[in-house]
Amino acid sequence: MKLKKQTIIFFLILVVVATVVKILCAPEINLSGFTAVIAISLFAGLTVKDKKLAFVLPLFTLFISDIIIEVLHQFHLFPFAGFYGGQVYNYVLFFVLTFLGMSLRNYKTAGIFTAAIVGPTVFFLLSNFIVWKAGAVSMGYNTDITGLWQSYTFGLPFYRNSLISTIIFLPAFVALYNRMIYGKASLSKAV
């Protein structure tokens, strides 16, 4: 598939936004979970017609962002590394969110708003389950259902921030994409 110049520019904007948001918000514990990548994954599923590109776009965006964060970390300009153990789970979860976006594609504007709520919720439930299952003992959680509940309870501030950021970024990305590609900033032209 040959990409138009406007599409490539838009994709670069996504990389910049994802990276800047991560740089500004990730180190601040009260802003952790505020991310553009959930919205990018859902956006790709909702709007990108080429299925391969839809799945590659959020993973590419996340990977480039992680490289930039890693370089900043190596130069002691960022408090944590861009690459870390268990990171593959995040990539898989963003793949799942793209699929979720695809499943809501036919619902147009309602699908965008449904995705903005359901996407962060699915991410929260799956990611906290993975954290609990993979690292219950090292994280201080019990290995039973109370430990899982602890994981979800401690993850609520991250969930709140991911929900807020997705509600902001997903419609904004769709509107910007429609403006850049179709010349009209609307949500209804998506998909």
N, C-alpha and C positions, 0 to 999 in steps of 0.2 A: 504494500500500500504506500503510495506516495503522499506525503503530508504537505499541506499548504504552509506557506510561510507564517500565516497568522496562527495556525495550529501549533507550529513549533514554538513560536513566541509565547503562546498561551502556556504550553507545557513547561517552558523555562520559567515563566511567572510562578507556576505551581511549585517548582523546585525552590525558587527564592523564598516564596511565602512559607513553605514547610520548614526551610532551614532557619529563617529569621525567627519564626514563632518558637522553634525548638531552642534556639540560642537565648531568646529573651525569657521564655517561660520555664523550661525544664529545670534550671538550677534553683528556681524559687519554689520551695515546697508547697506554698499555697496556690501556685499556678501549675503545678505538675498535673499532667493529663490534658492541659489545654494544648491542643494540637490541630494542625491542618490535615494530617495524613489520613485520619478517618474520613473526613469529608472528601479528600482526593480519591480514596478508594471507592466510596459510594458514587461520587461524580463520574468516575471512569465507567462503573457498571451501568449507571443511568444514561450516559450520553454517548460514549464512544462506541460506534457501530462495529468496528473491527474487534472481535472478541479477544484475539491475541494481544492487540494493543491495549485493550481495556484492562487486561490483567498485568501487563508489563508496566504501564504508566505509574501506578502507585508504588510498585516495587522499585522501579527505576528512581522515582522521586525520593523514596525513603533511602535507597542505597546511596545516591549522590549526597543527600543530606547527612547521612551517617559518615561518609568519607570526609566531608567538610568538618563535621564535629570532631572526628578522629584527628585530623590535621591540627585543628585548633587546640585539642587536648595535648597533642605531642609537643606543641610549642608553649604549653602551660597558659593558654589563653581561654581554656574552658575547663570546668571542674571535673568532668567525667568523660570517659572514652566514647567514641562513636560506635565501636564494636565491642560486644560483651557476650558472655556465655548465655545461652538460651535465647539469643536474639532471633534465631530462626523461627521461633514460635510467633513472634510479632509479624514476621513476613507472611507466615501461613494465615494468621488472623486477618491481615489486610487482603489477602487473596480471597478469604471467605467473605469479607465485606464487599469486595467487588462483585462477587457472585450474588450477594444480597441485592446490591444495586441493580444488577441485571434482572433479577426477579421482580423488581418494582418498576421496571422501565415503562410498561404499558399504562401506568397510572398517572403519567404526566406530572402535573404540579402536586397532586396528592401524594404521588410516589416520592417526590423530593422531600416533602415534610415528614412522611412516614419513615423514610430512610434516615432522616436527621435524628429521629427518636430511636428507632429500632437498631440502627448501626452501632451507636455508642453503647447501647444496652447489651447487645450481643458481644461486643468487644469486652465490656466489663465482666460479664458473666463467664466468658471463656478464658480471658486472661487471668482473672483471679482464681478460677478453678485450676489452671495450669500452675500458677505460682504456688497454690496450696499443695497440689499433687506432687509437683517436682521438688519442692523445697520446704515442706511443712516443718520438719525438724530444724533445719538450718534457719528458718525464718521465725522460729519460736511458736509455730502453730501446732495444735494437737493434730494427730493423724486421723481423727474421727470427724464426724459431722460438725462438732463444735469448732474445730479448727477451720473447716471450710467457712463456717459462719463468720469466724474472726477475720478471715481473709476478705470476705465480702464487706464486712463492717469497716475494716481499715481502708478498703479501696473506695469507699463512698466519696471522699473529696476528689479523687481522680475521676470518678464517674461523673460527678457534677461538672467538673471542668471540661471533660471530653464532650459531654452533652451540650454545654453552652457553646463551645467552640464549633461543634458540628452544625448546630442550629445557625450559627453566624456564617461559617465558611461555605457550607454546601450550597445554599441559595445564591450566595455571592459568586461562587465559582460558576454555577450554571448561568447566571445572568451575565457575567463577564464573558464567558465562552460564547453565549448567544450574541452578545454585542460585537465581539471580535470576529466571529465567523459569519454570522447572518446579518449583522448591522442593526440588530434590535435587542435591547437589554430586557429580556423577559424570561419568565420561568416556563411559560407554556410551550415555547418552541423546543424545549429540551426533549430529547428522545424522539 
